[in-house]
Every structure is written in structure tokens, then in C-alpha cells.
Amino acid sequence: MRVVLQLVSKASVTVNDKKLSAIEEGLLILLGIENEDSQEDIDWLTNKIVNLRIFNDLEGVMNTSLLDTEGDAIVVSQFTLHASTKKGNRPSYIKAARPDVAIPLYEAFIVALESKMGKKVGTGEFGADMKVELLNDGPVTILIDTKDKT
């Protein structure tokens, strides 16, 4: 499981001209899922995300977490995070999980994140052509892969 976390001042997701989710301060989470991913990956990753100290404290130091700031989050499925560009000029997405595997894990990720945050999170629409808008704060953008836990 791989995520790109973007600390945002605001973000939204729109599908077919309908805004599905919008947040102010918090995280835009782009989520890529592989076939080998499991509930263990979800638990580890959601715990890491809510506790990662990447928000500024009162002195302007990155020292507070999503939980500390009571920020919001939007989770957007993004299979292209598992693109392989080693051969040729056309990316391969062979490592990205197919929808029958990815959708249940995506939904479980959202449930686990909401449980740890104690509130609902925004989402996109799995498999849809989404328009994602964000105002990156910092800018702060962090990549986390559950295959690199150690």
C-alpha cells in the first residue's frame, strides 16, 4: 500500500461536475493498493498517517499531527501510484490491484482512518475520472509505502 500525503489548506474532489468532498486544513491522501496488501497494511498505515507530526505548532515547527490539529482528510484511490516506468515510455500498472481486490481494501482503509480520526473523511469515487483540486500548504508532500516499514 502506498500513499502520497499532501498537507493542504483546502482540497476537493469533483466527479461529473458534482463536488463529492471538500475540506479546509488537513490531508489529501492519494492511495495506491497492490494485490499483496492486507488489513495489517491498513492498520499500520492509518496509524502512521494520523500520528505523523507534519503540521506546524504555535512556533511554526512541524511538530503536531492530524489528531493534534483535528484536521480533516480526503482519501482518493490512485492506481497510478504503482506505475512502473523501467521499460519504455508507457507505464505499466501490473502491480496495482484490480478492483475486486482494491475496492474492499480502499473501503476498509477509509473505515480504519475514520475510526482513528474519530470523524468522517472525504472520498473520491473509486475508478471515476476525478478532478482533484488542492492548495498544498508548505508545500508538504510525503510518500509512505507499507513495503518500507523498517
Disulfide bonds with the S-S distance in Angstrom:
none
